[in-house]
């Protein structure tokens, strides 16, 4: 628990993201998680426009999102991962050991 607390105290810039997280995604996450609200992406002069114009969203169809027409229809789920129904049994351990200190 103290490990997590000490990382939080060091701030978002000290977080090491996995290599598969792109630089633009890392930049956006860090920009959204600034300690001071006045420094956060989306909370400055241009507000939401700063978020929309961020490199990570290049090519994103904001107008389609507003008009709810980004997909081919209201039942188009092709952009989403499919999952099986929840069961009462716990999920299998992924073996990564992420929870070893809990």
C-alpha atoms as an extended CHARMM CRD file, in Angstrom:
* protein
*
       102  EXT
         1         1  UNK       CA              0.0000000000        0.0000000000        0.0000000000  PROA      1               0.0000000000
         2         2  UNK       CA              2.8380000000        2.4070000000        0.8190000000  PROA      2               0.0000000000
         3         3  UNK       CA              4.3690000000        1.7040000000       -2.5980000000  PROA      3               0.0000000000
         4         4  UNK       CA              1.2260000000        2.8680000000       -4.3520000000  PROA      4               0.0000000000
         5         5  UNK       CA              0.9850000000        5.8980000000       -2.0640000000  PROA      5               0.0000000000
         6         6  UNK       CA              4.5850000000        6.9290000000       -2.7490000000  PROA      6               0.0000000000
         7         7  UNK       CA              4.0200000000        6.6700000000       -6.5200000000  PROA      7               0.0000000000
         8         8  UNK       CA              0.9400000000        8.8840000000       -6.2040000000  PROA      8               0.0000000000
         9         9  UNK       CA              2.9370000000       11.4700000000       -4.2770000000  PROA      9               0.0000000000
        10        10  UNK       CA              5.6160000000       11.5840000000       -6.9960000000  PROA      10              0.0000000000
        11        11  UNK       CA              2.9840000000       12.5320000000       -9.5690000000  PROA      11              0.0000000000
        12        12  UNK       CA              1.8540000000       11.4060000000      -13.0010000000  PROA      12              0.0000000000
        13        13  UNK       CA              5.1640000000       12.2590000000      -14.6790000000  PROA      13              0.0000000000
        14        14  UNK       CA              6.8610000000        9.4870000000      -12.7080000000  PROA      14              0.0000000000
        15        15  UNK       CA              4.5420000000        6.7830000000      -14.0650000000  PROA      15              0.0000000000
        16        16  UNK       CA              6.1570000000        4.3970000000      -16.5320000000  PROA      16              0.0000000000
        17        17  UNK       CA              3.6340000000        3.2130000000      -19.1170000000  PROA      17              0.0000000000
        18        18  UNK       CA              3.9800000000       -0.1290000000      -20.8900000000  PROA      18              0.0000000000
        19        19  UNK       CA              5.6920000000        0.0360000000      -24.2920000000  PROA      19              0.0000000000
        20        20  UNK       CA              2.4790000000       -0.8600000000      -26.1030000000  PROA      20              0.0000000000
        21        21  UNK       CA              0.9080000000        2.4220000000      -24.8990000000  PROA      21              0.0000000000
        22        22  UNK       CA              1.7250000000        4.9550000000      -27.6190000000  PROA      22              0.0000000000
        23        23  UNK       CA              3.5070000000        8.2130000000      -26.8830000000  PROA      23              0.0000000000
        24        24  UNK       CA              0.4220000000       10.2050000000      -27.8830000000  PROA      24              0.0000000000
        25        25  UNK       CA             -1.7740000000        8.1310000000      -25.5230000000  PROA      25              0.0000000000
        26        26  UNK       CA              0.7540000000        8.5930000000      -22.7070000000  PROA      26              0.0000000000
        27        27  UNK       CA              0.8490000000       12.3240000000      -23.3840000000  PROA      27              0.0000000000
        28        28  UNK       CA             -2.9610000000       12.5610000000      -23.3010000000  PROA      28              0.0000000000
        29        29  UNK       CA             -3.2650000000       10.5380000000      -20.0800000000  PROA      29              0.0000000000
        30        30  UNK       CA             -0.5950000000       12.6130000000      -18.3630000000  PROA      30              0.0000000000
        31        31  UNK       CA             -2.2380000000       15.8050000000      -19.6190000000  PROA      31              0.0000000000
        32        32  UNK       CA             -5.6060000000       14.7560000000      -18.2300000000  PROA      32              0.0000000000
        33        33  UNK       CA             -4.0960000000       13.7300000000      -14.8710000000  PROA      33              0.0000000000
        34        34  UNK       CA             -2.1420000000       16.8760000000      -13.9830000000  PROA      34              0.0000000000
        35        35  UNK       CA             -2.2420000000       17.6640000000      -10.2650000000  PROA      35              0.0000000000
        36        36  UNK       CA             -3.3140000000       21.2590000000      -10.8040000000  PROA      36              0.0000000000
        37        37  UNK       CA             -6.6820000000       21.4980000000      -12.5660000000  PROA      37              0.0000000000
        38        38  UNK       CA             -5.5520000000       24.6360000000      -14.4200000000  PROA      38              0.0000000000
        39        39  UNK       CA             -2.8120000000       22.5710000000      -16.1370000000  PROA      39              0.0000000000
        40        40  UNK       CA             -5.0750000000       19.7260000000      -17.2910000000  PROA      40              0.0000000000
        41        41  UNK       CA             -5.8700000000       19.1780000000      -20.9540000000  PROA      41              0.0000000000
        42        42  UNK       CA             -9.4830000000       20.2090000000      -21.4230000000  PROA      42              0.0000000000
        43        43  UNK       CA             -9.4460000000       22.6150000000      -18.4980000000  PROA      43              0.0000000000
        44        44  UNK       CA             -7.5600000000       25.4200000000      -20.1940000000  PROA      44              0.0000000000
        45        45  UNK       CA             -8.5940000000       28.2400000000      -22.5170000000  PROA      45              0.0000000000
        46        46  UNK       CA             -9.8210000000       26.0410000000      -25.3950000000  PROA      46              0.0000000000
        47        47  UNK       CA            -11.5180000000       23.5030000000      -23.1110000000  PROA      47              0.0000000000
        48        48  UNK       CA            -12.8790000000       20.4910000000      -24.9970000000  PROA      48              0.0000000000
        49        49  UNK       CA            -11.2760000000       21.6350000000      -28.2570000000  PROA      49              0.0000000000
        50        50  UNK       CA             -7.8320000000       20.9270000000      -26.7240000000  PROA      50              0.0000000000
        51        51  UNK       CA             -8.9090000000       17.3530000000      -26.0590000000  PROA      51              0.0000000000
        52        52  UNK       CA            -10.4540000000       16.9440000000      -29.5130000000  PROA      52              0.0000000000
        53        53  UNK       CA             -7.3530000000       18.2920000000      -31.2560000000  PROA      53              0.0000000000
        54        54  UNK       CA             -4.9500000000       16.0820000000      -29.3010000000  PROA      54              0.0000000000
        55        55  UNK       CA             -2.8090000000       13.8730000000      -31.5520000000  PROA      55              0.0000000000
        56        56  UNK       CA             -4.2380000000       10.6750000000      -30.0350000000  PROA      56              0.0000000000
        57        57  UNK       CA             -7.6420000000       11.5650000000      -31.5300000000  PROA      57              0.0000000000
        58        58  UNK       CA             -6.2670000000       12.1790000000      -35.0760000000  PROA      58              0.0000000000
        59        59  UNK       CA             -8.8250000000       10.8670000000      -37.5330000000  PROA      59              0.0000000000
        60        60  UNK       CA            -11.5770000000       10.4890000000      -34.9440000000  PROA      60              0.0000000000
        61        61  UNK       CA            -15.0180000000       11.3690000000      -36.3140000000  PROA      61              0.0000000000
        62        62  UNK       CA            -16.2900000000       13.8660000000      -33.7230000000  PROA      62              0.0000000000
        63        63  UNK       CA            -19.2050000000       14.9390000000      -35.9380000000  PROA      63              0.0000000000
        64        64  UNK       CA            -20.2290000000       11.3130000000      -36.3330000000  PROA      64              0.0000000000
        65        65  UNK       CA            -20.1410000000       10.9240000000      -32.5700000000  PROA      65              0.0000000000
        66        66  UNK       CA            -22.3230000000       14.0220000000      -32.0960000000  PROA      66              0.0000000000
        67        67  UNK       CA            -24.7950000000       12.7680000000      -34.6840000000  PROA      67              0.0000000000
        68        68  UNK       CA            -24.5720000000        9.2040000000      -33.3590000000  PROA      68              0.0000000000
        69        69  UNK       CA            -23.6490000000        8.0370000000      -36.8230000000  PROA      69              0.0000000000
        70        70  UNK       CA            -20.0210000000        7.0170000000      -36.3630000000  PROA      70              0.0000000000
        71        71  UNK       CA            -20.9480000000        3.3970000000      -37.0910000000  PROA      71              0.0000000000
        72        72  UNK       CA            -23.1000000000        1.9700000000      -39.8420000000  PROA      72              0.0000000000
        73        73  UNK       CA            -26.2140000000        2.0160000000      -37.6470000000  PROA      73              0.0000000000
        74        74  UNK       CA            -27.4750000000        1.9230000000      -34.0700000000  PROA      74              0.0000000000
        75        75  UNK       CA            -26.8350000000       -1.8150000000      -33.7820000000  PROA      75              0.0000000000
        76        76  UNK       CA            -23.2860000000       -1.6430000000      -35.2230000000  PROA      76              0.0000000000
        77        77  UNK       CA            -21.0280000000       -3.1110000000      -32.5390000000  PROA      77              0.0000000000
        78        78  UNK       CA            -18.0990000000       -3.8560000000      -34.8450000000  PROA      78              0.0000000000
        79        79  UNK       CA            -15.8110000000       -1.4280000000      -33.0230000000  PROA      79              0.0000000000
        80        80  UNK       CA            -16.2720000000       -3.1530000000      -29.6850000000  PROA      80              0.0000000000
        81        81  UNK       CA            -14.6790000000       -6.2860000000      -28.2960000000  PROA      81              0.0000000000
        82        82  UNK       CA            -17.0690000000       -9.1270000000      -27.5850000000  PROA      82              0.0000000000
        83        83  UNK       CA            -17.2360000000      -10.6900000000      -24.1620000000  PROA      83              0.0000000000
        84        84  UNK       CA            -18.9090000000      -13.7330000000      -22.7230000000  PROA      84              0.0000000000
        85        85  UNK       CA            -21.6720000000      -13.3600000000      -20.1790000000  PROA      85              0.0000000000
        86        86  UNK       CA            -20.6010000000      -12.8570000000      -16.5690000000  PROA      86              0.0000000000
        87        87  UNK       CA            -20.6430000000      -15.9100000000      -14.3530000000  PROA      87              0.0000000000
        88        88  UNK       CA            -20.5150000000      -16.3100000000      -10.5990000000  PROA      88              0.0000000000
        89        89  UNK       CA            -17.0590000000      -17.8390000000      -10.7140000000  PROA      89              0.0000000000
        90        90  UNK       CA            -13.9750000000      -15.6210000000      -10.3180000000  PROA      90              0.0000000000
        91        91  UNK       CA            -11.9200000000      -14.8530000000      -13.4180000000  PROA      91              0.0000000000
        92        92  UNK       CA             -8.7610000000      -16.8940000000      -13.9810000000  PROA      92              0.0000000000
        93        93  UNK       CA             -5.4900000000      -15.4920000000      -12.6560000000  PROA      93              0.0000000000
        94        94  UNK       CA             -3.5650000000      -13.7960000000      -15.4690000000  PROA      94              0.0000000000
        95        95  UNK       CA             -0.2650000000      -14.8260000000      -13.8920000000  PROA      95              0.0000000000
        96        96  UNK       CA              1.2130000000      -11.3160000000      -14.0400000000  PROA      96              0.0000000000
        97        97  UNK       CA              1.4920000000      -10.9790000000      -10.2670000000  PROA      97              0.0000000000
        98        98  UNK       CA              0.1170000000       -7.4220000000      -10.2990000000  PROA      98              0.0000000000
        99        99  UNK       CA             -1.7550000000       -8.0790000000       -7.0620000000  PROA      99              0.0000000000
       100       100  UNK       CA              1.0850000000       -9.6850000000       -5.0960000000  PROA      100             0.0000000000
       101       101  UNK       CA              1.3330000000       -6.7940000000       -2.6110000000  PROA      101             0.0000000000
       102       102  UNK       CA             -2.3790000000       -6.6780000000       -1.7590000000  PROA      102             0.0000000000
